[in-house]
Amino acid sequence: MSNSTCPECGSSMEKGFIPDSAHGPSVHKSKWHRGEPGEMKFLGMPLGMKTDSEAMYDITAYRCTECGLIRLYA
């Protein structure tokens, strides 16, 4: 994002990210995935979602320091 001005109120936007908690102490950066979610199962039990690393993009977040608007970019 080249413009760091909030489109709603005109204040400055700060760059950040959205942490995504996993099992245990690890935390990852959220990603955007193309398409609809599919569920993985083992013996009929849900294990999570099917993903394709080729279809995932890092998400960068910008938050307005005044009004709190958040814009996400992949």
Residue frames as qw, qx, qy, qz and C-alpha x, y, z in Angstrom:
[[0.000, 0.892, 0.452, 0.000, 0.00, 0.00, 0.00],
 [0.481, 0.298, -0.001, 0.825, 1.69, 3.18, -1.16],
 [0.207, -0.603, -0.051, -0.769, -0.79, 5.60, 0.42],
 [0.380, -0.161, -0.776, 0.477, -0.71, 5.60, 4.21],
 [0.257, -0.058, 0.178, -0.948, -3.73, 7.89, 4.61],
 [0.277, 0.297, 0.861, -0.306, -7.05, 6.51, 5.89],
 [0.025, -0.280, -0.635, -0.719, -9.73, 6.58, 3.17],
 [0.285, -0.684, -0.671, -0.028, -12.44, 7.20, 5.83],
 [0.324, -0.892, -0.231, 0.213, -11.07, 10.03, 7.98],
 [0.419, 0.846, -0.163, 0.288, -7.78, 11.10, 6.37],
 [0.506, -0.759, 0.408, -0.047, -5.57, 10.20, 9.37],
 [0.207, 0.582, -0.779, -0.107, -2.43, 8.09, 9.13],
 [0.966, -0.042, -0.137, -0.214, -2.50, 4.31, 8.72],
 [0.267, -0.643, 0.716, -0.047, -0.01, 2.04, 10.49],
 [0.675, 0.279, -0.645, -0.225, 1.21, -1.26, 9.01],
 [0.485, -0.369, 0.699, -0.373, 0.79, -4.50, 10.96],
 [0.418, 0.087, -0.858, -0.286, -0.35, -8.12, 10.73],
 [0.770, -0.318, 0.055, -0.550, -2.94, -10.46, 12.24],
 [0.076, -0.380, 0.909, -0.152, -1.42, -13.24, 14.36],
 [0.822, -0.043, -0.355, -0.443, -2.97, -16.68, 13.92],
 [0.454, -0.484, 0.684, -0.302, -2.66, -18.97, 16.95],
 [0.694, 0.177, -0.667, -0.205, -1.94, -22.65, 16.44],
 [0.880, -0.415, -0.231, -0.020, -1.77, -25.58, 18.81],
 [0.757, -0.214, -0.167, 0.595, 0.87, -25.03, 21.48],
 [0.279, -0.710, -0.085, 0.640, 2.91, -21.86, 21.85],
 [0.372, 0.030, 0.498, 0.783, 3.43, -21.17, 18.13],
 [0.292, 0.760, 0.302, -0.495, 1.85, -18.17, 16.40],
 [0.497, 0.175, 0.574, 0.626, 1.80, -17.67, 12.62],
 [0.147, 0.301, -0.126, -0.934, 0.97, -14.82, 10.26],
 [0.613, 0.455, 0.539, -0.355, -2.55, -15.12, 8.79],
 [0.148, -0.155, 0.696, 0.685, -2.84, -15.93, 5.10],
 [0.627, 0.381, 0.064, -0.676, -5.51, -15.54, 2.42],
 [0.364, -0.052, 0.903, 0.223, -6.50, -18.72, 0.53],
 [0.382, 0.161, -0.456, -0.788, -8.23, -18.85, -2.85],
 [0.473, -0.123, -0.801, -0.347, -11.51, -20.81, -3.16],
 [0.713, -0.489, -0.086, -0.496, -13.92, -22.43, -0.73],
 [0.261, -0.518, 0.763, -0.285, -12.72, -24.24, 2.41],
 [0.808, 0.027, -0.543, -0.228, -12.64, -28.01, 2.33],
 [0.635, -0.593, 0.383, -0.314, -12.56, -30.17, 5.45],
 [0.414, 0.370, -0.830, 0.057, -9.96, -32.89, 6.10],
 [0.813, -0.357, 0.163, -0.430, -11.17, -35.97, 7.96],
 [0.269, 0.350, -0.893, 0.090, -9.59, -39.11, 9.39],
 [0.177, -0.229, -0.945, 0.152, -11.90, -42.00, 10.30],
 [0.169, -0.721, -0.607, -0.289, -14.80, -39.56, 10.10],
 [0.418, -0.728, -0.260, 0.477, -13.24, -37.12, 12.60],
 [0.323, 0.927, 0.031, 0.187, -12.52, -33.54, 11.45],
 [0.766, -0.196, -0.022, 0.612, -8.81, -32.66, 11.32],
 [0.156, -0.581, 0.078, 0.795, -8.96, -29.13, 9.96],
 [0.555, 0.742, 0.085, -0.368, -9.11, -27.53, 6.54],
 [0.795, 0.230, 0.336, 0.450, -7.51, -28.64, 3.29],
 [0.012, 0.907, -0.128, -0.402, -5.02, -26.05, 2.05],
 [0.798, 0.419, 0.157, 0.403, -2.80, -25.60, -0.96],
 [0.470, -0.577, 0.027, 0.667, 0.36, -23.58, -0.27],
 [0.319, 0.159, 0.479, 0.802, 0.36, -22.38, -3.90],
 [0.118, -0.677, -0.539, -0.487, -3.04, -20.73, -3.31],
 [0.480, -0.757, -0.346, 0.276, -2.07, -18.85, -0.12],
 [0.341, 0.627, -0.056, 0.699, -0.84, -15.26, 0.24],
 [0.355, -0.227, -0.508, 0.752, 0.42, -13.37, 3.30],
 [0.099, -0.858, -0.450, -0.229, -2.02, -10.81, 4.66],
 [0.327, 0.057, -0.240, 0.912, -0.77, -7.32, 5.52],
 [0.177, -0.789, -0.587, 0.039, -3.04, -5.16, 7.67],
 [0.197, 0.292, -0.081, 0.933, -3.19, -1.37, 7.90],
 [0.286, -0.676, -0.646, 0.208, -4.98, 0.27, 10.84],
 [0.054, 0.762, 0.096, 0.638, -6.04, 3.89, 11.07],
 [0.381, -0.003, -0.574, 0.725, -4.52, 5.53, 14.15],
 [0.233, -0.084, 0.173, -0.953, -7.60, 7.73, 14.58],
 [0.708, -0.026, -0.041, -0.705, -10.82, 5.90, 13.62],
 [0.575, -0.243, 0.764, -0.165, -9.54, 2.29, 13.81],
 [0.815, 0.465, -0.074, -0.337, -10.46, 1.27, 10.25],
 [0.534, -0.376, 0.716, 0.246, -8.56, -1.86, 9.23],
 [0.696, 0.583, -0.235, -0.348, -7.74, -2.66, 5.61],
 [0.753, -0.254, 0.590, 0.142, -6.35, -6.07, 4.65],
 [0.519, 0.694, -0.381, -0.322, -4.17, -6.73, 1.59],
 [0.900, -0.112, 0.407, 0.113, -2.90, -10.04, 0.22]]
